[in-house]
Amino acid sequence: MRTPERRFGLAKDGSQWLFGELASNEAVWLKHNGKPHNYSTALSTRVARAVVNIAVPDPAGVRVIDPCCGIGTVLIEALSMGIDIAGRDINPLALRGARGNLAHFGFPDVVRLADMRTLPGRWDTAIVDMPYNLCSVLPEEEKLDMLRSARRMADRIVIVTTEEIDAVLARAGLRIAGRCVVRKGAFARHVLVCG
């Protein structure tokens, strides 16, 4: 009873009871906190995993792009879930960190240097963690260019931003289908599902 070889679970789904072998959650994302390259403002592994789950609820056959991949936090979570994802970033130093982080966990190098505004190709889903710096803010026209590019890349887009950008999204031709706010102290991130 204390160390069974097989465990079973019982759960209710609506009016139906389900019985089967139990698979426990391993909280894989916690292991990814130990990546060698970090930014103090990067997404936490827990939030990155949640964003990936929101962006790709059914990963079978889905191709995903993270066109502002930074140090690769979203990439690591997606790859650990078996999702076909590619990363791009305009910053070569960020890509060096992403490559180091991917290698640390044994994941393939899926990152390339590119500006999302000129990136060719089409994917099923885009996850865009809008670039920001606590000391500077992107001009509205640059945000608009990035969001229009995301719209060109994919029909389903999950955007992470530190500020409300509803008006810019509308100008880019994107419609918000769902949203939430994740807070860490006074710092807030808006997670928007758009199409």
N, C-alpha and C positions, 0 to 999 in steps of 0.2 A: 504493500500500500504506500510506503514512503518513497520508493524509487521504482515506479512502474515502468515497464518497457514501452507500453502504449497508453496514451491518455485519450479520453473521449470527452466531447463537449455536447451540451444541449443548449439551443438558443431558439427564441421565438422570433419569427419574421412575419409580422402582421398576424394573421390567424393561423399560421402554419408553424409547427415545431420542426426544427432541424436537428439531426443527430449525426455525428461523425467524428473522425479522428481529429484531435485538437492540435493545432499548430500555434505555438506561442510566438508573440511578437518579440523580436530580439533588440529593438531600439538601436538599429544599426547606425543611425545618425549620430548617436552619442560617441561612437568610435571616431567619427570624422571630425570631432572637435580638436583632435590632436594633429591637425594638418600643420606642416612646417611653415607655411606662408599664410599670414593673416593680415587683414585690415581691421582697425578698430570699428569701422563703420560697415563692415561686410555683414550680409545676412547671417543670422545664426543658422547652424545646421538644422535645427528643428523647424525654423520658419522656411528655410529653403526646401526641406522635404515636404512641408505642407503645400508650398507653392507648386512644386512638381506634381503632387497628388491632385491639386485643383486643375492644373493645366492639362494633365494627361490622366484622366480617370480610368481609361482603358488603353493600355500601351500597345496592344497587339497591332503591329504594322504601322504605327504612328512615327513620323519623322519630326524631330523637334530641333529648333535653333535657339540658342541663347546668344544674341548678337552683341551683348554688352557683358561678356562673361566674367570680366575681372579676374579674380584669383581662382575661380572655378567652383565655388561653393554649390551652386545649382547643378553644375555638371556632375560633380561627385555624387550628389544625391540621386540624380536621374540615372547615371550609369550603375549605381548600386542597386537600382530597381529594375535593371535590364532594359532601360529605355534607350532608343536610338537617338542620340543627341549630338549636336555639333556646337562648338563654341567659337565665337569671334570677338575680337576686341581691337580697338584702335590704339591701345596703349601697349607697347612691347614689354614694358616692365611688368605689367599685370599678367601678360601671357607667360612670362618667365615663371612667375609665381604659380599660375594655373598649371603649367607643365610639371613643376616640382610637386604640387599637391596631388595631381593625378598619378604621377609615378609613385609617390609615397604609398598610395593605396592600391597600386597595381593595375590602374586603369589605363587604357590607351590614350595617346596624345590625339585629342579630337579638336584642338584649338588652332586657329590660324589668325594672322594679323589681317584685319579688314575694318573698314568704316561701314557700318550698317547702312548708311545713306546711299552707298554705291554697291552694295552687296547683291550679286545676281543669285537667282535661285528661288525656289518655292518649297515651303515646308508645311506640314499639317498644323503645327502649333509653334508659336514664338513665345518665349518667356523673356521679358524685357525688364531688367532691374535698371531703371533710368539712372544714368551717372549723376553724381552729385558730389559736392564737397561742402563741408560745413562752413567754409569761408567764402564760397562763391556759388552762384546759382547760374544754371544754363539760361541763355536768352530764350525768350518764347519762340522765336523763329527757328532756333536750333532744335528745340523740343518738338515743334511742329514737323520739321523735316524728319526727325527720328521716328515719330509716330506714323507719318505717312509711309515711311519705309517699312515699318513693321506691318502695316496694313497690306502693303504690296507683297510681303513675304509669306503671310499666313492668314487664314480666315479666323482662326482662334488665337487670341493674344492675351496673355496674362501679364499685366504691367505692375511693377512694384515701384513706388515713388514716395518721396518724403514730403510731398506737398500735394494739395488738391489741384488736379489738372483737367477737370471736367470740360472747361471751355476749349482748351487746346485739343482735347480728344474729339470734341464735336467738330472743330475746324478740320481735323484730320480725317473726318468721315467715319469715326469709330463710335459704336454704341456700347454703353456699359450694361452688361447683363447681370453682373453681381459684384459685390464689393465688401471689403472688411478693412478694419484698421488694426494693426498690431503695434502695441506700445512697449517700449523699454524705457522706463522712467518717463522723462518729458519728450523723448524721441519717439516719433510715430512714423510708421510706414503704412501707406495705403496699398492694398492689393486689389487690383481691378481686373475683372474678367471682361474682355471686350470682343466684339465681332463686327 
